[in-house]
Amino acid sequence: MSKTRKLTVVNEAWNALFKKHNLLKKIDADGFVSISAKQIKVFREPRLMVKFDSKHLLPDVFVKNHLSILPVSRNEYRIFRVDPYHNLEEVEDRAEKVEMPKGLQTLSAAAINSEAVAINCAMASGILSDFLDEEKLTATISGRIGSPNFDFRIMDVNKKDHKIHVQKAQLEIDSTVEGVGSIAVIEAKREVLPDFMVRQLYYPYRLLKGKESVTKKVRPVFLIYSNGFFCLYEYKFDDLNRYDSIRLVRSKRYSIEDTTVQLDDVCSLLGEIKRCVKEPHIPFPQADSFERVVNLCELLLGSELTFEGITNEYTFDMRQAHYYVAAARYLGLVSQVGQGCDAAFPLSSRCREILKRPYKDRQLDFCRCILEHRVFNQSFRLLCDKGAIPEVEEVVRIMKRCKLYNVNSEVTYGRRARTVIAWLRWIYKLASTEE
């Protein structure tokens, strides 16, 4: 486990909590432990201590002992050995093109800077109507709401069934939209995620299913907006009373912008780069998802954040925050102001201009940022010559010729080569899957 992650405030606070209240011993004895918001607040604000929207954000003591935490009331949480997350399924690469209504002056596909705006764009463009097969939709419930009292069951990692009683726990609904035949409760994110906390759909689902006035079908929907694409997932709970009975019904990808990029466009771009930039004195990237590099830039568009701010606001852990910020800095997309824990990371003027551009131009600009660096330039040329992604050994040979900053050992070369290959795949996929 990385040292930077262990030193986060949340990790230290949870370590202290576990030690003070001897929580592990109680969990080993009873299979769970309850902890109050008051007990948590002694060390840190509870809302910051329990916000683990993705599995990799869990504190070290939770990961090491296979633990998770769920709210059971406004002031109480249960810690036990369950997996309350669901891995996001792959969505087909092809995206259906939709258009925003003409004449809108306060809603634009070029300025989607929050989950609420993403949902509004999905509503206005007809994405939600198409996905839900509802001709007319009306936005209804949203915001923070107290849950009803209800029970559910969930299996722990040892196959033991737990019955949980929830009493007026606080939940937050991003949006609810109602059509003639169904009601969709929507959880939205502006981040590329590997998984999500099922509670974000299950608790609102139980809220609506518990209302006597609701007779229409209730449909849990997870929505991700990132880099020009809307990915929607509809889920179903096969057993109303089982938290872990979640199942994907369908998924679909949409875009408001023209997302057509041809391989010829990238090849032309490669020809325009007559001279590569000087290798920066910044750690060579170890961030395998270029989508998350772009996503980080989108998230930083609204504010300059520290490493801790990035981990608190979004689903990056401290280690990922370091890796992805370094990758964005390497490409000249993000700069650094200050040092140490208090350093902030504003977008560069170049990145701000890129993010204003239409999808195709934006993607080609990101490709240019990558291919201006000699390692990536030569590796992509090798890809074009071979007609296939280069092997790790081939990329390592190129890297060694380029005299990279602070890359010395064979192990490090191999790790960084995998990032090069992942970014090449991103470029190749970008230019070969859209119609």
C-alpha positions in Angstrom: 0.0 0.0 0.0 1.4 3.4 -1.0 2.7 5.7 1.8 0.9 8.7 0.3 -2.4 6.9 0.7 -1.7 5.8 4.3 -1.0 9.4 5.3 -4.4 10.8 4.3 -6.4 12.4 7.0 -9.3 9.9 6.5 -7.0 6.9 7.0 -5.5 8.3 10.1 -8.9 9.2 11.6 -10.3 5.7 10.9 -7.2 4.0 12.3 -7.6 6.1 15.5 -11.4 5.2 15.6 -10.7 1.5 15.3 -8.1 1.7 18.0 -10.1 3.8 20.4 -13.3 1.7 20.2 -11.6 -1.7 19.6 -13.9 -2.1 16.5 -12.1 -5.1 14.9 -12.6 -7.2 18.0 -16.3 -6.4 18.1 -16.7 -7.2 14.4 -14.8 -10.5 14.8 -17.1 -11.4 17.7 -20.5 -10.2 16.4 -20.0 -10.0 12.6 -20.6 -6.2 12.7 -20.4 -3.1 14.7 -22.5 0.0 15.0 -20.9 3.4 15.2 -22.5 6.8 15.8 -22.0 10.0 13.9 -21.0 11.6 17.3 -18.2 9.0 17.8 -16.9 9.7 14.2 -17.1 13.5 14.7 -14.5 13.4 17.5 -12.0 12.8 14.7 -13.5 14.4 11.6 -16.7 15.5 10.0 -18.8 12.4 9.5 -19.9 13.2 5.9 -16.2 13.3 4.9 -15.5 10.1 6.8 -18.1 7.9 5.2 -18.2 9.1 1.6 -16.8 6.1 -0.3 -18.7 6.2 -3.6 -16.2 3.7 -5.2 -14.6 0.6 -3.7 -11.0 1.9 -4.1 -11.7 4.9 -1.9 -12.1 2.7 1.2 -9.6 3.5 4.0 -6.7 1.0 4.5 -8.1 -0.5 7.6 -11.3 -1.3 5.7 -9.5 -2.8 2.7 -7.1 -4.9 4.9 -10.0 -6.4 6.8 -12.6 -6.7 4.0 -14.9 -4.1 5.6 -17.5 -1.7 4.3 -19.8 0.9 5.9 -23.5 1.6 5.4 -25.8 4.2 7.0 -28.7 2.8 9.0 -30.1 6.1 10.3 -29.3 9.8 10.2 -26.9 9.3 13.2 -25.7 5.7 12.9 -23.6 3.5 10.6 -22.9 -0.2 10.4 -19.5 -1.6 9.7 -19.3 -5.2 8.5 -17.7 -7.6 6.0 -19.9 -7.0 3.0 -19.4 -5.8 -0.6 -21.9 -3.0 -1.1 -20.5 -2.0 -4.5 -21.4 -3.1 -8.1 -18.8 -3.2 -10.9 -19.9 -1.1 -13.9 -20.4 -3.2 -17.0 -18.9 -2.3 -20.4 -21.0 -0.2 -22.7 -20.7 -0.7 -26.5 -18.4 1.8 -28.2 -20.9 3.1 -30.7 -22.8 6.2 -29.4 -26.2 7.3 -30.6 -26.0 10.9 -31.8 -28.7 13.3 -30.4 -29.2 17.1 -30.6 -30.0 19.8 -28.1 -33.1 21.9 -28.8 -32.4 25.0 -30.9 -32.5 28.4 -29.1 -31.5 27.4 -25.6 -29.3 30.1 -24.1 -28.7 28.7 -20.5 -28.0 25.0 -21.3 -25.1 23.9 -23.5 -23.3 20.7 -24.3 -20.0 22.7 -24.1 -20.6 23.6 -20.4 -21.6 20.5 -18.6 -19.8 21.2 -15.3 -22.0 19.4 -12.8 -24.2 16.3 -12.4 -27.3 18.4 -12.4 -26.4 20.0 -15.7 -25.6 16.6 -17.2 -29.0 15.4 -16.2 -30.7 18.5 -17.6 -28.8 18.0 -20.9 -29.8 14.4 -21.0 -33.4 15.5 -20.4 -33.5 18.3 -22.9 -31.8 16.4 -25.7 -34.2 13.4 -25.4 -31.5 11.0 -24.2 -33.6 10.1 -21.1 -36.8 9.7 -23.2 -35.1 7.4 -25.6 -33.3 5.3 -23.0 -36.5 4.9 -20.9 -38.8 4.6 -23.9 -41.0 7.3 -22.4 -42.3 9.9 -24.8 -42.9 12.6 -22.2 -40.9 12.9 -18.9 -41.4 15.2 -15.9 -38.7 15.9 -13.3 -40.0 15.4 -9.8 -38.1 14.5 -6.6 -34.4 15.5 -6.0 -32.2 16.6 -3.2 -31.6 15.4 0.3 -34.4 13.4 1.8 -34.9 11.2 4.9 -35.5 7.6 4.0 -38.5 5.6 5.3 -38.1 2.8 7.8 -37.3 -0.4 5.9 -35.5 -3.7 6.3 -33.1 -5.4 3.8 -30.8 -8.4 3.7 -27.2 -8.6 2.4 -24.7 -11.5 2.3 -21.3 -10.9 3.8 -18.0 -12.2 2.4 -18.4 -15.3 4.6 -21.8 -16.1 3.0 -23.6 -15.1 6.2 -26.9 -13.3 5.8 -27.4 -10.0 7.6 -30.7 -8.3 8.2 -30.4 -4.5 8.4 -33.0 -2.1 9.7 -32.8 1.4 8.2 -34.6 4.2 10.1 -34.7 7.7 8.5 -31.2 7.6 7.0 -30.3 10.6 5.0 -30.2 10.0 1.3 -29.6 12.3 -1.7 -31.4 11.9 -5.0 -29.8 13.5 -8.0 -33.0 13.3 -10.0 -36.3 11.5 -10.4 -38.2 11.6 -13.8 -41.7 10.3 -14.3 -43.3 9.1 -17.5 -46.6 7.6 -18.4 -45.6 4.1 -17.5 -42.6 4.3 -15.2 -40.5 6.4 -12.7 -36.7 6.5 -13.0 -34.5 7.4 -10.0 -31.2 8.7 -11.4 -27.7 8.7 -9.8 -25.4 10.8 -11.9 -21.6 11.1 -12.0 -19.1 13.2 -14.0 -16.4 10.6 -13.6 -15.2 7.4 -15.2 -15.8 4.8 -12.5 -14.9 1.1 -12.1 -17.8 0.5 -9.7 -20.4 2.4 -7.6 -22.0 2.2 -4.2 -25.4 0.4 -4.7 -26.9 2.3 -1.8 -27.0 5.4 -4.0 -29.7 3.6 -6.1 -31.1 1.1 -3.6 -32.1 3.5 -0.8 -34.0 5.9 -3.2 -35.5 2.8 -4.9 -36.9 1.6 -1.5 -38.1 5.2 -0.8 -40.3 5.2 -3.9 -41.4 1.6 -3.7 -42.5 2.3 -0.1 -44.9 5.1 -1.1 -48.5 3.9 -1.4 -49.1 6.5 -4.1 -46.5 5.0 -6.4 -48.0 2.2 -8.6 -45.8 2.7 -11.6 -42.6 0.7 -12.3 -39.6 2.2 -10.5 -36.4 2.0 -12.5 -33.0 2.7 -11.0 -30.7 4.4 -13.5 -27.0 5.2 -13.2 -25.7 7.9 -15.5 -22.1 8.9 -16.3 -21.1 12.0 -18.3 -17.5 12.4 -19.4 -15.6 13.8 -22.4 -18.7 14.3 -24.6 -20.4 10.9 -23.8 -23.4 10.0 -21.7 -23.4 6.4 -20.6 -26.7 5.2 -19.1 -27.3 1.9 -17.1 -30.7 0.7 -16.1 -30.7 -1.8 -13.1 -33.2 -4.0 -11.5 -33.4 -5.5 -8.0 -34.7 -9.0 -8.4 -35.7 -9.1 -4.8 -37.0 -5.9 -3.3 -35.7 -6.9 0.1 -32.2 -7.9 -1.0 -29.6 -5.1 -1.4 -27.3 -7.5 -3.3 -29.9 -8.6 -5.9 -29.0 -5.8 -8.3 -28.8 -6.8 -12.0 -28.2 -4.8 -15.2 -31.2 -4.6 -17.5 -29.7 -2.5 -20.3 -27.1 0.1 -21.1 -26.5 2.6 -23.9 -24.1 5.4 -25.0 -25.1 8.8 -26.3 -23.4 11.9 -27.6 -24.8 15.4 -28.2 -21.7 16.3 -30.3 -20.4 14.8 -33.5 -17.9 12.1 -32.3 -16.5 11.0 -35.7 -12.7 10.8 -35.6 -10.9 9.0 -38.5 -7.5 7.3 -38.3 -6.5 9.6 -41.1 -7.1 12.6 -38.8 -4.6 11.2 -36.3 -2.1 10.4 -39.0 -2.4 13.9 -40.4 -1.8 15.2 -36.9 1.3 13.1 -36.6 2.6 14.6 -39.8 2.1 18.1 -38.5 4.4 17.5 -35.5 7.8 18.3 -36.9 9.6 18.5 -33.6 8.8 16.9 -30.2 8.9 18.8 -27.0 11.8 18.6 -24.6 11.3 15.8 -22.0 10.0 17.6 -18.8 11.5 17.1 -15.3 8.2 15.6 -14.2 7.7 11.8 -13.4 6.9 9.9 -16.6 3.2 9.0 -16.5 1.9 5.9 -14.6 -1.8 6.4 -15.3 -3.2 3.7 -17.5 -6.6 5.2 -18.2 -6.3 8.3 -20.4 -10.0 8.7 -20.1 -9.4 9.5 -16.4 -6.7 12.1 -17.3 -9.3 13.9 -19.5 -11.9 13.4 -16.7 -9.5 15.0 -14.2 -9.1 18.0 -16.4 -12.9 18.3 -16.7 -13.2 18.1 -12.9 -10.6 20.8 -12.4 -12.3 23.1 -14.8 -14.4 24.6 -12.1 -11.8 24.9 -9.3 -8.2 24.5 -8.3 -7.9 21.6 -5.9 -5.2 20.1 -3.7 -4.5 16.4 -3.7 -6.8 16.0 -0.7 -9.5 18.1 -2.4 -9.4 15.8 -5.4 -9.8 12.8 -3.2 -12.6 14.4 -1.1 -14.6 15.6 -4.0 -14.1 12.8 -6.5 -13.5 9.1 -6.7 -9.7 9.3 -6.8 -7.7 7.9 -3.9 -4.6 9.7 -2.8 -2.3 7.4 -4.9 -4.4 7.9 -8.0 -4.6 11.6 -7.4 -0.8 11.8 -7.5 -0.5 9.6 -10.6 -3.1 11.3 -12.6 -2.1 14.9 -11.6 1.5 14.0 -12.6 0.3 12.6 -15.9 -1.7 15.8 -16.6 1.3 18.0 -15.6 3.6 15.9 -17.9 1.3 16.8 -20.9 1.1 20.4 -20.0 -2.6 20.3 -19.1 -2.2 21.1 -15.4 0.2 23.2 -13.5 1.2 23.3 -9.9 1.0 26.2 -7.5 2.7 25.8 -4.1 4.4 22.7 -2.6 3.5 19.7 -0.5 0.1 19.0 0.8 -1.1 22.5 0.2 -0.2 22.6 -3.5 -3.1 23.4 -5.9 -3.4 22.3 -9.5 -5.0 24.8 -11.9 -5.6 23.9 -15.5 -3.2 25.4 -18.0 -4.5 28.0 -20.4 -3.9 25.4 -23.2 -6.1 22.9 -21.5 -8.9 25.4 -20.9 -8.9 26.2 -24.6 -9.0 22.5 -25.5 -12.0 21.9 -23.2 -13.9 24.7 -25.0 -13.6 23.0 -28.4 -16.0 20.7 -30.1 -15.5 17.0 -29.5 -13.5 16.1 -32.6 -11.1 19.0 -32.2 -10.8 18.4 -28.5 -9.9 14.8 -29.0 -7.3 15.6 -31.6 -5.8 18.3 -29.4 -5.4 15.7 -26.6 -3.8 13.4 -29.1 -1.4 16.2 -30.1 -0.5 16.7 -26.4 0.5 13.0 -26.2 2.2 12.7 -29.6 4.3 15.8 -29.0 6.4 13.7 -26.6 9.0 11.6 -28.3 8.3 8.3 -26.6 4.6 8.4 -27.6 5.4 9.8 -31.1 7.8 7.0 -31.9 5.6 4.3 -30.4 2.6 5.5 -32.4 4.7 5.5 -35.6 5.7 1.9 -34.8 2.0 1.1 -34.3 1.2 2.5 -37.7 4.1 0.6 -39.3 3.1 -2.7 -37.7 -0.7 -2.3 -37.9 -0.8 -3.5 -34.2 -0.1 -2.2 -30.7 3.6 -2.5 -29.9 4.8 -5.0 -27.3 6.1 -3.9 -23.9 9.7 -4.8 -24.9 9.5 -2.6 -28.0 8.2 0.4 -26.1 10.9 -0.1 -23.4 13.6 0.1 -26.1 12.1 3.4 -27.4 11.9 4.7 -23.8 15.6 4.0 -23.1 16.6 6.0 -26.2 14.6 9.0 -25.0 16.4 9.5 -21.6 13.4 9.9 -19.5 13.4 11.8 -16.2 14.0 9.6 -13.1 13.2 6.3 -14.9 16.1 3.9 -14.1 15.1 0.3 -13.2 13.8 -2.4 -15.5 10.7 -2.7 -13.3 9.9 1.0 -13.7 10.5 0.9 -17.4 8.0 -2.0 -17.7 5.3 -0.2 -15.6 5.7 3.1 -17.6 5.6 1.1 -20.9 2.2 -0.2 -20.0 0.9 3.3 -19.6 2.3 4.2 -23.1 0.5 1.2 -24.6 -2.7 2.1 -22.8 -2.6 5.6 -24.2 -1.8 4.3 -27.7 -4.9 2.0 -27.4 -7.0 5.1 -26.4 -5.8 6.9 -29.5 -6.3 3.9 -31.8 -9.7 3.1 -30.4 -10.8 6.7 -30.6 -10.0 6.8 -34.3 -11.2 3.3 -35.3 -14.5 2.7 -33.5 -16.7 5.7 -34.4 -18.7 5.6 -37.5 
